Amino acid sequence: MPSLTSHFLTLFLKASGRKRVFSDPELLRQKVARLAIEPAAFEPPKSAHRDVDITLDDSSGWPVYRLQPKSGTGRRYGVYLHGGAWINQIVSQQWNLVVETVARAGVNMLVPIYPLAPSGTAGVVVPRVGDMLAGLVEAHGAERVFAIGDSAGGQIALSSVILMREQGLAPIGDTILISPALDLTLSNPEVDAVEPRDPWLARPGIRAAIEMWRGDLPLQNPMVSPILADLHGLGPLTIFSGTRDITNPDTALLVEKARAAGVPVVYYEEKNLLHVYPVLYGPEAKRARRQIIDRLKRD
């Protein structure tokens, strides 16, 4: 049974009308237009500097934050890809997840501030993230490298790992996916039963965001819809999903397909919890973050 915190989060999302922008393509396009004029801030909160060391590198054309434990360089190296329907910037809750993971798991993390749709597209962002992961593999060895992504960031993370496999690189040590977007055709009929119960996400507006994000690529391209790729040869997956989330049906399919392809999968599915619940608040979120940290500390 969901906690009181989760229950109140659901009520808050309903009362605040967060779903409206995802229910109306025109509202979503208007939001994108506003963000183009007044981009959202992306800097980590000042409080983050108390717990981890943070440096900024913008020499590649993207701002890329490097976080490491106060005790010094950790043993593992990862990339975190934030969600936000490919149109929204990283927010404080996502930064809190990154900082807690770095501090408690003793790992190093790169956080790229990738360009958002429509200027950033799958064909631009996914290969760059793949190159970033490949650079970590070359420097530290594949088994010490990991990727984490939530929602749209989960799509980017998994698509990047698949692209690395296509380039003949060794599978990385872990890919951690939090409520990932997986099939951007949005064609899974099981979503029909979930969408009315999801207080946050809806397909009409998300389709508008997807059209901006896919650029010139077809929806079936693995850089857009990673679940449609051959999954053989990938490294271990750790996946989190709540059942009150329209991404849940595709997540269940990914788990089934990955295991059939011989990919090690650890799957945490929480009944009646929301989209990206590990990034939010409450005991379920704390438990999920502990599971992520334990996974990254296991070596």
Backbone as CSV, one residue per row, in Angstrom:
resi,resn,N_x,N_y,N_z,CA_x,CA_y,CA_z,C_x,C_y,C_z
1,MET,0.848,-1.195,0.000,0.000,0.000,0.000,0.880,1.239,0.000
2,PRO,0.644,2.206,-0.890,1.468,3.408,-0.927,1.426,4.178,0.384
3,SER,2.514,4.852,0.697,2.593,5.643,1.922,1.693,6.873,1.833
4,LEU,1.502,7.518,2.993,0.735,8.761,3.008,1.401,9.826,2.141
5,THR,2.730,9.858,2.164,3.446,10.834,1.330,3.125,10.624,-0.138
6,SER,3.151,9.368,-0.582,2.826,9.077,-1.974,1.389,9.456,-2.286
7,HIS,0.488,9.171,-1.347,-0.922,9.530,-1.543,-1.071,11.044,-1.704
8,PHE,-0.391,11.819,-0.849,-0.500,13.275,-0.935,0.153,13.814,-2.203
9,LEU,1.222,13.169,-2.667,1.825,13.575,-3.938,0.844,13.409,-5.086
10,THR,0.114,12.304,-5.064,-0.897,12.071,-6.101,-1.965,13.155,-6.064
11,LEU,-2.442,13.474,-4.864,-3.448,14.526,-4.727,-2.911,15.876,-5.182
12,PHE,-1.646,16.147,-4.854,-1.036,17.413,-5.264,-0.961,17.522,-6.781
13,LEU,-0.529,16.441,-7.437,-0.424,16.467,-8.891,-1.791,16.696,-9.528
14,LYS,-2.809,16.057,-8.983,-4.151,16.258,-9.524,-4.612,17.697,-9.319
15,ALA,-4.401,18.233,-8.112,-4.880,19.580,-7.796,-4.125,20.658,-8.559
16,SER,-2.850,20.410,-8.822,-2.024,21.428,-9.492,-2.192,21.438,-11.002
17,GLY,-2.885,20.463,-11.545,-3.109,20.424,-12.985,-1.874,20.120,-13.801
18,ARG,-0.926,19.402,-13.218,0.321,19.092,-13.939,0.066,18.293,-15.222
19,LYS,-1.033,17.542,-15.238,-1.306,16.687,-16.389,-1.811,17.484,-17.593
20,ARG,-2.282,18.717,-17.362,-2.896,19.485,-18.449,-1.937,19.679,-19.620
21,VAL,-0.688,20.019,-19.323,0.251,20.300,-20.404,0.552,19.048,-21.222
22,PHE,0.443,17.859,-20.588,0.661,16.615,-21.317,-0.610,16.103,-21.975
23,SER,-1.720,16.726,-21.671,-2.991,16.322,-22.274,-3.347,17.143,-23.499
24,ASP,-2.616,18.219,-23.728,-2.951,19.150,-24.807,-1.684,19.497,-25.587
25,PRO,-1.540,19.023,-26.822,-0.326,19.307,-27.597,-0.038,20.798,-27.738
26,GLU,-1.081,21.607,-27.868,-0.861,23.040,-28.039,-0.283,23.659,-26.771
27,LEU,-0.757,23.237,-25.604,-0.190,23.736,-24.352,1.277,23.354,-24.224
28,LEU,1.609,22.139,-24.648,3.012,21.733,-24.577,3.869,22.564,-25.521
29,ARG,3.388,22.799,-26.727,4.160,23.615,-27.668,4.323,25.049,-27.149
30,GLN,3.296,25.571,-26.496,3.406,26.901,-25.903,4.467,26.929,-24.804
31,LYS,4.524,25.869,-24.024,5.547,25.793,-22.976,6.940,25.773,-23.577
32,VAL,7.129,25.005,-24.624,8.432,24.955,-25.286,8.818,26.333,-25.814
33,ALA,7.862,27.050,-26.372,8.131,28.390,-26.887,8.549,29.328,-25.754
34,ARG,7.900,29.231,-24.600,8.280,30.070,-23.449,9.684,29.732,-22.966
35,LEU,9.993,28.443,-22.909,11.317,28.038,-22.446,12.417,28.465,-23.411
36,ALA,12.094,28.593,-24.685,13.085,29.074,-25.647,13.437,30.537,-25.387
37,ILE,12.468,31.298,-24.897,12.697,32.709,-24.591,13.360,32.874,-23.223
38,GLU,12.895,32.103,-22.252,13.422,32.170,-20.891,13.817,30.766,-20.433
39,PRO,15.012,30.317,-20.807,15.439,28.972,-20.418,15.497,28.819,-18.899
40,ALA,15.170,27.631,-18.455,15.209,27.334,-17.020,16.658,27.197,-16.552
41,ALA,16.878,27.519,-15.291,18.204,27.338,-14.694,18.516,25.848,-14.572
42,PHE,19.800,25.517,-14.594,20.190,24.108,-14.487,21.277,23.870,-13.444
43,GLU,21.747,24.907,-12.775,22.854,24.760,-11.835,22.440,23.915,-10.631
44,PRO,23.384,23.148,-10.075,23.065,22.387,-8.857,22.787,23.337,-7.702
45,PRO,21.943,22.939,-6.755,21.682,23.802,-5.597,22.957,24.030,-4.790
46,LYS,23.033,25.198,-4.147,24.231,25.533,-3.367,24.499,24.511,-2.280
47,SER,23.432,23.936,-1.739,23.607,22.958,-0.662,24.365,21.723,-1.121
48,ALA,24.348,21.446,-2.428,25.029,20.252,-2.938,26.525,20.294,-2.674
49,HIS,27.094,21.489,-2.638,28.545,21.616,-2.467,28.995,21.193,-1.074
50,ARG,28.076,21.087,-0.116,28.450,20.619,1.217,28.779,19.131,1.218
51,ASP,28.165,18.388,0.320,28.261,16.931,0.363,29.205,16.332,-0.671
52,VAL,29.404,17.015,-1.786,30.256,16.492,-2.860,31.066,17.637,-3.462
53,ASP,32.126,17.285,-4.149,32.905,18.267,-4.907,32.336,18.366,-6.315
54,ILE,32.122,19.572,-6.791,31.477,19.797,-8.086,32.330,20.748,-8.915
55,THR,32.612,20.340,-10.143,33.278,21.214,-11.095,32.464,21.249,-12.385
56,LEU,32.650,22.309,-13.140,31.907,22.500,-14.390,32.892,22.580,-15.548
57,ASP,32.596,21.820,-16.598,33.395,21.838,-17.817,32.465,22.123,-18.984
58,ASP,32.655,23.239,-19.660,31.823,23.542,-20.835,32.646,23.612,-22.113
59,SER,33.819,22.963,-22.095,34.711,23.029,-23.255,34.170,22.250,-24.447
60,SER,33.250,21.300,-24.209,32.723,20.475,-25.295,31.537,21.111,-26.012
61,GLY,31.082,22.254,-25.513,29.894,22.888,-26.074,28.657,22.665,-25.230
62,TRP,28.657,21.609,-24.434,27.610,21.394,-23.438,28.193,21.683,-22.067
63,PRO,27.428,22.271,-21.145,27.877,22.265,-19.753,27.832,20.832,-19.219
64,VAL,28.922,20.385,-18.630,28.978,19.051,-18.037,29.509,19.198,-16.617
65,TYR,28.686,18.822,-15.653,29.100,18.867,-14.257,29.758,17.549,-13.877
66,ARG,30.840,17.667,-13.132,31.548,16.489,-12.626,31.427,16.503,-11.097
67,LEU,30.841,15.443,-10.554,30.669,15.325,-9.110,31.486,14.157,-8.607
68,GLN,32.160,14.363,-7.488,32.894,13.273,-6.863,32.794,13.399,-5.347
69,PRO,33.006,12.299,-4.627,32.874,12.342,-3.166,33.893,13.297,-2.551
70,LYS,33.545,13.856,-1.397,34.468,14.729,-0.674,35.734,13.988,-0.280
71,SER,35.620,12.671,-0.115,36.775,11.863,0.287,37.767,11.645,-0.840
72,GLY,37.434,12.072,-2.052,38.319,11.892,-3.196,37.646,11.103,-4.298
73,THR,38.401,10.744,-5.323,37.844,10.046,-6.464,37.298,8.681,-6.067
74,GLY,36.081,8.395,-6.499,35.470,7.103,-6.224,35.980,6.021,-7.154
75,ARG,35.481,4.807,-6.930,35.955,3.654,-7.703,35.195,3.454,-8.998
76,ARG,34.001,4.042,-9.107,33.195,3.844,-10.303,32.856,5.195,-10.922
77,TYR,32.538,5.157,-12.226,32.363,6.388,-13.000,31.081,6.270,-13.819
78,GLY,30.209,7.270,-13.693,28.935,7.171,-14.381,28.481,8.470,-14.995
79,VAL,27.408,8.363,-15.768,26.757,9.505,-16.397,25.289,9.473,-15.991
80,TYR,24.781,10.618,-15.555,23.372,10.738,-15.215,22.660,11.579,-16.264
81,LEU,21.549,11.050,-16.800,20.739,11.749,-17.802,19.388,12.081,-17.181
82,HIS,19.108,13.363,-17.060,17.868,13.774,-16.411,16.676,13.640,-17.353
83,GLY,15.511,13.423,-16.745,14.271,13.397,-17.496,13.626,14.765,-17.570
84,GLY,12.433,14.779,-18.182,11.702,16.028,-18.361,11.049,16.114,-19.720
85,ALA,10.690,14.968,-20.269,9.993,14.902,-21.563,10.809,15.529,-22.686
86,TRP,12.123,15.523,-22.571,13.052,16.051,-23.586,12.942,17.565,-23.774
87,ILE,12.068,18.232,-22.997,11.876,19.675,-23.160,12.170,20.442,-21.870
88,ASN,12.255,19.735,-20.736,12.436,20.392,-19.442,13.842,20.185,-18.907
89,GLN,14.326,21.187,-18.217,15.680,21.156,-17.676,15.723,20.346,-16.376
90,ILE,16.911,19.941,-15.989,17.118,19.245,-14.726,16.608,20.104,-13.570
91,VAL,16.002,19.448,-12.558,15.415,20.162,-11.430,16.053,19.686,-10.127
92,SER,15.683,20.353,-9.030,16.355,20.113,-7.750,16.206,18.672,-7.269
93,GLN,15.043,18.054,-7.487,14.868,16.678,-7.037,15.843,15.738,-7.738
94,GLN,16.110,15.983,-9.005,17.063,15.151,-9.737,18.492,15.407,-9.249
95,TRP,18.806,16.662,-9.004,20.121,16.961,-8.420,20.272,16.268,-7.064
96,ASN,19.230,16.266,-6.252,19.319,15.621,-4.941,19.628,14.136,-5.082
97,LEU,19.017,13.474,-6.080,19.310,12.067,-6.326,20.775,11.879,-6.687
98,VAL,21.287,12.721,-7.576,22.680,12.608,-8.007,23.628,12.816,-6.831
99,VAL,23.394,13.876,-6.056,24.293,14.198,-4.944,24.284,13.088,-3.901
100,GLU,23.099,12.594,-3.556,23.020,11.515,-2.576,23.729,10.262,-3.081
101,THR,23.579,9.943,-4.357,24.225,8.756,-4.914,25.740,8.897,-4.885
102,VAL,26.244,10.044,-5.290,27.696,10.266,-5.290,28.250,10.192,-3.875
103,ALA,27.583,10.869,-2.949,28.094,10.946,-1.583,28.038,9.596,-0.870
104,ARG,26.942,8.865,-1.024,26.758,7.644,-0.239,27.316,6.401,-0.919
105,ALA,27.328,6.392,-2.250,27.895,5.231,-2.954,29.381,5.407,-3.224
106,GLY,29.887,6.627,-3.072,31.307,6.862,-3.312,31.686,6.705,-4.772
107,VAL,30.856,7.253,-5.662,31.108,7.139,-7.099,31.323,8.533,-7.686
108,ASN,31.821,8.562,-8.901,31.998,9.800,-9.659,30.882,9.878,-10.696
109,MET,30.361,11.083,-10.916,29.226,11.213,-11.828,29.409,12.425,-12.727
110,LEU,29.171,12.206,-14.016,29.057,13.305,-14.970,27.577,13.589,-15.195
111,VAL,27.222,14.869,-15.193,25.843,15.282,-15.445,25.859,16.253,-16.620
112,PRO,25.630,15.762,-17.838,25.612,16.651,-18.996,24.298,17.426,-19.068
113,ILE,24.404,18.713,-19.325,23.222,19.538,-19.558,23.008,19.546,-21.070
114,TYR,22.369,18.488,-21.534,22.236,18.270,-22.974,21.193,19.234,-23.559
115,PRO,21.313,19.574,-24.841,20.338,20.490,-25.443,18.961,19.851,-25.520
116,LEU,17.959,20.634,-25.199,16.584,20.150,-25.147,15.913,20.299,-26.503
117,ALA,14.869,19.516,-26.711,14.094,19.610,-27.951,13.405,20.993,-28.004
118,PRO,13.299,21.556,-29.196,13.589,20.964,-30.511,15.021,21.144,-31.007
119,SER,15.853,21.988,-30.333,17.223,22.160,-30.817,18.060,20.919,-30.545
120,GLY,17.783,20.239,-29.447,18.417,18.961,-29.177,17.514,17.838,-29.641
121,THR,18.074,16.919,-30.410,17.298,15.788,-30.916,18.021,14.486,-30.593
122,ALA,17.309,13.381,-30.748,17.900,12.084,-30.449,19.156,11.838,-31.268
123,GLY,19.130,12.241,-32.533,20.275,12.004,-33.397,21.498,12.810,-33.014
124,VAL,21.307,13.866,-32.254,22.427,14.688,-31.771,22.864,14.244,-30.384
125,VAL,21.906,14.051,-29.487,22.226,13.834,-28.079,22.707,12.408,-27.806
126,VAL,22.023,11.407,-28.340,22.375,10.022,-28.012,23.811,9.680,-28.409
127,PRO,24.282,10.005,-29.613,25.683,9.686,-29.933,26.686,10.404,-29.036
128,ARG,26.382,11.645,-28.644,27.298,12.369,-27.762,27.367,11.713,-26.388
129,VAL,26.230,11.274,-25.881,26.235,10.573,-24.597,26.971,9.239,-24.731
130,GLY,26.756,8.540,-25.844,27.500,7.310,-26.084,29.000,7.550,-26.089
131,ASP,29.436,8.637,-26.709,30.864,8.975,-26.719,31.373,9.272,-25.308
132,MET,30.531,9.931,-24.509,30.920,10.238,-23.132,31.129,8.956,-22.331
133,LEU,30.192,8.019,-22.469,30.335,6.735,-21.791,31.539,5.959,-22.324
134,ALA,31.730,6.006,-23.642,32.870,5.306,-24.238,34.195,5.865,-23.717
135,GLY,34.250,7.169,-23.505,35.460,7.770,-22.941,35.739,7.273,-21.531
136,LEU,34.681,7.100,-20.745,34.864,6.548,-19.400,35.319,5.098,-19.461
137,VAL,34.763,4.337,-20.397,35.176,2.943,-20.566,36.657,2.864,-20.924
138,GLU,37.085,3.704,-21.848,38.489,3.692,-22.267,39.418,4.053,-21.108
139,ALA,38.987,4.978,-20.266,39.843,5.447,-19.182,39.837,4.520,-17.968
140,HIS,38.700,3.858,-17.696,38.554,3.164,-16.420,38.146,1.701,-16.538
141,GLY,37.793,1.233,-17.733,37.331,-0.137,-17.904,35.821,-0.226,-17.838
142,ALA,35.248,-1.058,-18.709,33.796,-1.112,-18.851,33.087,-1.506,-17.560
143,GLU,33.689,-2.410,-16.777,33.005,-2.908,-15.590,32.872,-1.832,-14.504
144,ARG,33.641,-0.751,-14.613,33.591,0.311,-13.603,32.716,1.481,-14.041
145,VAL,32.064,1.355,-15.190,31.267,2.454,-15.751,29.783,2.119,-15.634
146,PHE,28.975,3.148,-15.369,27.522,2.958,-15.274,26.816,4.166,-15.863
147,ALA,25.534,3.977,-16.155,24.666,5.052,-16.624,23.389,5.019,-15.808
148,ILE,22.872,6.208,-15.492,21.589,6.336,-14.807,20.735,7.330,-15.593
149,GLY,19.467,7.000,-15.791,18.565,7.938,-16.437,17.157,7.778,-15.923
150,ASP,16.453,8.897,-15.766,15.052,8.820,-15.364,14.176,9.364,-16.480
151,SER,13.067,8.676,-16.738,12.058,9.099,-17.709,12.700,9.287,-19.090
152,ALA,12.634,10.496,-19.659,13.290,10.746,-20.944,14.783,10.458,-20.862
153,GLY,15.379,10.743,-19.707,16.798,10.423,-19.528,17.068,8.934,-19.548
154,GLY,16.080,8.139,-19.124,16.229,6.691,-19.241,16.264,6.249,-20.681
155,GLN,15.458,6.891,-21.515,15.504,6.592,-22.953,16.879,6.920,-23.521
156,ILE,17.404,8.075,-23.165,18.718,8.476,-23.670,19.787,7.503,-23.187
157,ALA,19.716,7.129,-21.907,20.726,6.219,-21.356,20.706,4.874,-22.075
158,LEU,19.533,4.268,-22.194,19.459,2.938,-22.816,19.800,3.012,-24.295
159,SER,19.331,4.031,-24.998,19.671,4.175,-26.417,21.175,4.342,-26.597
160,SER,21.826,5.070,-25.696,23.272,5.281,-25.789,24.033,3.981,-25.564
161,VAL,23.580,3.177,-24.601,24.232,1.898,-24.322,24.065,0.948,-25.509
162,ILE,22.875,0.961,-26.117,22.652,0.135,-27.305,23.555,0.587,-28.443
163,LEU,23.701,1.881,-28.627,24.578,2.397,-29.675,26.020,1.974,-29.432
164,MET,26.466,1.995,-28.185,27.817,1.527,-27.862,27.981,0.061,-28.249
165,ARG,26.965,-0.751,-27.976,27.019,-2.162,-28.370,27.161,-2.299,-29.880
166,GLU,26.421,-1.466,-30.617,26.507,-1.497,-32.076,27.901,-1.107,-32.567
167,GLN,28.601,-0.317,-31.798,29.956,0.101,-32.165,31.016,-0.898,-31.719
168,GLY,30.572,-2.005,-31.132,31.491,-3.069,-30.755,32.175,-2.886,-29.417
169,LEU,31.676,-1.963,-28.578,32.285,-1.732,-27.275,31.767,-2.726,-26.247
170,ALA,32.589,-3.004,-25.245,32.194,-3.923,-24.185,31.029,-3.328,-23.398
171,PRO,30.108,-4.170,-22.891,28.975,-3.651,-22.114,29.438,-3.016,-20.811
172,ILE,28.808,-1.907,-20.451,29.183,-1.241,-19.207,28.650,-2.016,-18.010
173,GLY,29.166,-1.682,-16.822,28.868,-2.466,-15.630,27.425,-2.418,-15.199
174,ASP,26.762,-1.266,-15.344,25.372,-1.142,-14.924,24.681,-0.048,-15.719
175,THR,23.417,-0.288,-16.054,22.527,0.748,-16.571,21.310,0.757,-15.665
176,ILE,21.070,1.894,-15.007,19.980,2.028,-14.034,18.924,2.939,-14.637
177,LEU,17.727,2.403,-14.793,16.636,3.104,-15.469,15.494,3.337,-14.492
178,ILE,15.068,4.593,-14.393,13.989,4.989,-13.500,12.806,5.442,-14.361
179,SER,11.750,4.653,-14.372,10.551,4.970,-15.174,10.930,5.404,-16.591
180,PRO,11.668,4.589,-17.322,12.190,5.034,-18.621,11.110,5.121,-19.698
181,ALA,11.281,6.088,-20.587,10.500,6.123,-21.824,11.173,5.171,-22.792
182,LEU,10.437,4.229,-23.351,11.055,3.126,-24.088,10.557,2.961,-25.515
183,ASP,9.261,3.125,-25.725,8.667,2.952,-27.052,7.949,4.247,-27.410
184,LEU,8.604,5.094,-28.196,8.061,6.419,-28.478,7.019,6.396,-29.587
185,THR,6.698,5.184,-30.085,5.511,5.077,-30.927,4.242,5.173,-30.081
186,LEU,4.381,4.953,-28.766,3.255,4.997,-27.822,2.112,4.087,-28.275
187,SER,2.478,2.934,-28.780,1.485,2.062,-29.400,1.053,0.893,-28.522
188,ASN,1.590,0.787,-27.328,1.238,-0.333,-26.458,-0.215,-0.181,-25.999
189,PRO,-1.105,-1.112,-26.350,-2.524,-0.957,-25.978,-2.763,-1.016,-24.480
190,GLU,-1.819,-1.589,-23.716,-2.004,-1.671,-22.275,-1.921,-0.299,-21.603
191,VAL,-1.371,0.696,-22.296,-1.327,2.045,-21.736,-2.738,2.614,-21.577
192,ASP,-3.668,2.151,-22.391,-5.046,2.667,-22.323,-5.638,2.531,-20.921
193,ALA,-5.320,1.444,-20.254,-5.884,1.208,-18.924,-5.163,2.005,-17.840
194,VAL,-3.919,2.366,-18.088,-3.120,3.061,-17.076,-3.305,4.577,-17.153
195,GLU,-3.445,5.107,-18.355,-3.438,6.564,-18.543,-4.472,7.293,-17.690
196,PRO,-5.713,6.810,-17.545,-6.672,7.535,-16.696,-6.255,7.588,-15.230
197,ARG,-5.433,6.632,-14.802,-5.006,6.576,-13.396,-3.709,7.326,-13.157
198,ASP,-3.013,7.714,-14.194,-1.757,8.451,-14.066,-2.087,9.925,-13.851
199,PRO,-1.736,10.499,-12.695,-2.101,11.890,-12.434,-1.144,12.914,-13.059
200,TRP,-0.176,12.449,-13.817,0.899,13.314,-14.289,1.026,13.319,-15.809
201,LEU,1.092,12.141,-16.412,1.448,12.027,-17.821,0.240,11.638,-18.670
202,ALA,0.264,12.105,-19.926,-0.759,11.741,-20.910,-0.115,11.772,-22.287
203,ARG,-0.630,10.960,-23.185,0.022,10.778,-24.479,-0.108,11.947,-25.463
204,PRO,-1.214,12.698,-25.516,-1.313,13.734,-26.565,-0.170,14.757,-26.529
205,GLY,0.122,15.299,-25.353,1.206,16.263,-25.265,2.569,15.616,-25.424
206,ILE,2.716,14.412,-24.885,3.995,13.720,-25.020,4.303,13.448,-26.488
207,ARG,3.270,13.147,-27.278,3.489,12.944,-28.714,4.075,14.198,-29.355
208,ALA,3.612,15.372,-28.933,4.142,16.619,-29.480,5.621,16.775,-29.121
209,ALA,5.983,16.424,-27.877,7.391,16.483,-27.473,8.230,15.481,-28.255
210,ILE,7.686,14.285,-28.468,8.409,13.255,-29.209,8.691,13.713,-30.642
211,GLU,7.733,14.368,-31.267,7.946,14.848,-32.635,9.109,15.824,-32.704
212,MET,9.272,16.643,-31.676,10.420,17.558,-31.639,11.717,16.796,-31.393
213,TRP,11.656,15.811,-30.510,12.856,15.100,-30.089,13.390,14.173,-31.161
214,ARG,12.527,13.508,-31.913,13.012,12.495,-32.852,13.718,13.109,-34.045
215,GLY,13.468,14.390,-34.340,14.127,15.032,-35.471,13.817,14.319,-36.768
216,ASP,14.861,13.925,-37.496,14.683,13.237,-38.776,14.614,11.721,-38.634
217,LEU,14.727,11.220,-37.425,14.752,9.767,-37.226,13.337,9.210,-37.145
218,PRO,13.120,8.007,-37.674,11.810,7.361,-37.493,11.616,6.963,-36.042
219,LEU,10.376,6.870,-35.627,10.080,6.497,-34.248,10.631,5.126,-33.896
220,GLN,10.780,4.261,-34.894,11.240,2.894,-34.633,12.757,2.789,-34.483
221,ASN,13.489,3.868,-34.728,14.939,3.831,-34.589,15.306,3.634,-33.119
222,PRO,16.264,2.745,-32.806,16.634,2.516,-31.400,17.160,3.755,-30.678
223,MET,17.630,4.766,-31.421,18.032,5.999,-30.756,16.824,6.795,-30.280
224,VAL,15.637,6.400,-30.717,14.384,7.026,-30.297,13.587,6.082,-29.402
225,SER,13.457,4.822,-29.824,12.675,3.815,-29.098,13.571,2.619,-28.796
226,PRO,14.309,2.649,-27.694,15.308,1.594,-27.446,14.725,0.204,-27.252
227,ILE,13.469,0.099,-26.830,12.887,-1.226,-26.613,12.739,-1.988,-27.930
228,LEU,12.763,-1.286,-29.052,12.605,-1.938,-30.349,13.924,-2.491,-30.885
229,ALA,15.015,-2.278,-30.169,16.324,-2.787,-30.592,16.507,-4.238,-30.170
230,ASP,17.469,-4.907,-30.775,17.959,-6.193,-30.291,18.718,-5.911,-28.992
231,LEU,18.378,-6.586,-27.919,18.982,-6.306,-26.616,20.117,-7.260,-26.256
232,HIS,20.423,-8.196,-27.123,21.506,-9.140,-26.826,22.828,-8.390,-26.625
233,GLY,23.600,-8.852,-25.637,24.930,-8.311,-25.436,24.998,-7.080,-24.560
234,LEU,23.880,-6.664,-23.986,23.918,-5.518,-23.081,24.368,-5.963,-21.694
235,GLY,24.876,-5.020,-20.929,25.250,-5.287,-19.547,24.031,-5.278,-18.636
236,PRO,24.244,-5.471,-17.343,23.132,-5.591,-16.396,22.251,-4.337,-16.354
237,LEU,20.945,-4.564,-16.196,19.966,-3.494,-16.067,19.343,-3.548,-14.679
238,THR,19.182,-2.388,-14.060,18.405,-2.240,-12.836,17.300,-1.237,-13.145
239,ILE,16.050,-1.636,-12.930,14.921,-0.852,-13.436,13.912,-0.620,-12.317
240,PHE,13.400,0.607,-12.250,12.388,0.993,-11.271,11.155,1.502,-12.003
241,SER,9.975,1.071,-11.550,8.739,1.515,-12.187,7.584,1.428,-11.200
242,GLY,6.699,2.418,-11.252,5.451,2.375,-10.505,4.309,2.057,-11.452
243,THR,3.291,1.407,-10.947,2.217,0.957,-11.839,1.213,2.061,-12.158
244,ARG,1.286,3.204,-11.479,0.389,4.321,-11.791,1.127,5.299,-12.709
245,ASP,1.645,4.777,-13.793,2.569,5.497,-14.663,2.431,4.913,-16.062
246,ILE,2.195,5.763,-17.053,1.962,5.236,-18.399,3.200,4.604,-19.018
247,THR,4.385,4.806,-18.425,5.569,4.105,-18.938,5.665,2.679,-18.407
248,ASN,4.833,2.310,-17.429,4.959,1.000,-16.792,4.729,-0.180,-17.734
249,PRO,3.699,-0.163,-18.602,3.520,-1.329,-19.486,4.734,-1.606,-20.370
250,ASP,5.339,-0.573,-20.921,6.525,-0.788,-21.750,7.710,-1.243,-20.906
251,THR,7.788,-0.771,-19.661,8.868,-1.208,-18.785,8.768,-2.703,-18.518
252,ALA,7.562,-3.183,-18.277,7.386,-4.623,-18.067,7.804,-5.416,-19.309
253,LEU,7.490,-4.883,-20.484,7.918,-5.539,-21.724,9.439,-5.548,-21.860
254,LEU,10.079,-4.440,-21.468,11.542,-4.387,-21.540,12.157,-5.460,-20.651
255,VAL,11.644,-5.596,-19.452,12.171,-6.603,-18.534,12.061,-7.990,-19.158
256,GLU,10.909,-8.299,-19.715,10.688,-9.602,-20.348,11.627,-9.794,-21.542
257,LYS,11.733,-8.781,-22.383,12.553,-8.897,-23.585,14.037,-8.996,-23.240
258,ALA,14.484,-8.213,-22.256,15.893,-8.241,-21.877,16.269,-9.592,-21.280
259,ARG,15.433,-10.108,-20.413,15.737,-11.421,-19.818,15.755,-12.514,-20.874
260,ALA,14.854,-12.431,-21.847,14.851,-13.410,-22.934,16.121,-13.329,-23.761
261,ALA,16.743,-12.144,-23.800,17.985,-11.955,-24.552,19.219,-12.280,-23.717
262,GLY,19.014,-12.749,-22.491,20.141,-13.124,-21.642,20.755,-11.968,-20.868
263,VAL,20.060,-10.843,-20.795,20.564,-9.683,-20.070,20.174,-9.809,-18.598
264,PRO,21.115,-9.672,-17.668,20.749,-9.696,-16.245,19.892,-8.474,-15.899
265,VAL,18.750,-8.715,-15.267,17.820,-7.636,-14.926,17.404,-7.757,-13.468
266,VAL,17.510,-6.631,-12.745,16.911,-6.498,-11.422,15.776,-5.492,-11.577
267,TYR,14.555,-5.924,-11.253,13.380,-5.093,-11.523,12.619,-4.829,-10.227
268,TYR,12.418,-3.544,-9.936,11.631,-3.120,-8.789,10.359,-2.455,-9.317
269,GLU,9.237,-3.117,-9.118,7.945,-2.566,-9.526,7.119,-2.316,-8.275
270,GLU,6.634,-1.077,-8.136,5.869,-0.691,-6.951,4.416,-0.412,-7.332
271,LYS,3.508,-1.107,-6.678,2.088,-0.970,-6.968,1.589,0.437,-6.626
272,ASN,0.880,1.031,-7.566,0.194,2.315,-7.382,1.123,3.494,-7.121
273,LEU,2.410,3.339,-7.429,3.312,4.482,-7.281,3.437,5.237,-8.599
274,LEU,3.951,6.456,-8.481,3.938,7.415,-9.578,5.162,7.290,-10.474
275,HIS,5.104,8.007,-11.574,6.237,8.171,-12.474,7.438,8.698,-11.697
276,VAL,8.612,8.159,-11.980,9.903,8.520,-11.365,9.811,8.602,-9.845
277,TYR,9.110,7.691,-9.215,8.939,7.768,-7.767,10.262,7.786,-7.000
278,PRO,11.365,7.154,-7.459,12.611,7.253,-6.688,13.191,8.668,-6.623
279,VAL,12.776,9.534,-7.536,13.286,10.904,-7.557,12.452,11.802,-6.643
280,LEU,11.301,11.322,-6.189,10.355,12.151,-5.451,10.616,12.043,-3.944
281,TYR,9.566,11.944,-3.165,9.678,11.996,-1.715,8.976,10.787,-1.093
282,GLY,9.279,10.569,0.183,8.584,9.533,0.922,9.409,8.273,1.110
283,PRO,8.888,7.318,1.877,9.652,6.104,2.189,9.961,5.252,0.964
284,GLU,9.060,5.220,-0.011,9.333,4.422,-1.219,10.514,4.997,-1.996
285,ALA,10.586,6.331,-2.059,11.709,6.969,-2.745,13.015,6.700,-2.008
286,LYS,12.978,6.791,-0.675,14.191,6.521,0.112,14.655,5.084,-0.083
287,ARG,13.706,4.156,-0.094,14.071,2.749,-0.297,14.698,2.538,-1.670
288,ALA,14.130,3.159,-2.705,14.673,3.006,-4.054,16.075,3.598,-4.149
289,ARG,16.282,4.735,-3.516,17.622,5.336,-3.572,18.645,4.467,-2.846
290,ARG,18.227,3.855,-1.741,19.137,2.917,-1.076,19.477,1.751,-1.998
291,GLN,18.488,1.269,-2.741,18.734,0.155,-3.659,19.706,0.564,-4.769
292,ILE,19.578,1.787,-5.272,20.518,2.284,-6.278,21.918,2.376,-5.692
293,ILE,22.013,2.933,-4.508,23.322,3.101,-3.866,23.953,1.752,-3.579
294,ASP,23.179,0.812,-3.059,23.720,-0.527,-2.788,24.197,-1.191,-4.072
295,ARG,23.473,-0.994,-5.147,23.873,-1.577,-6.434,25.242,-1.048,-6.869
296,LEU,25.453,0.242,-6.689,26.700,0.850,-7.151,27.853,0.611,-6.188
297,LYS,27.549,0.220,-4.973,28.598,-0.065,-3.984,29.001,-1.525,-3.974
298,ARG,28.355,-2.354,-4.776,28.497,-3.795,-4.585,29.908,-4.317,-4.880
299,ASP,30.707,-3.563,-5.646,32.064,-4.057,-5.914,33.051,-3.480,-4.927
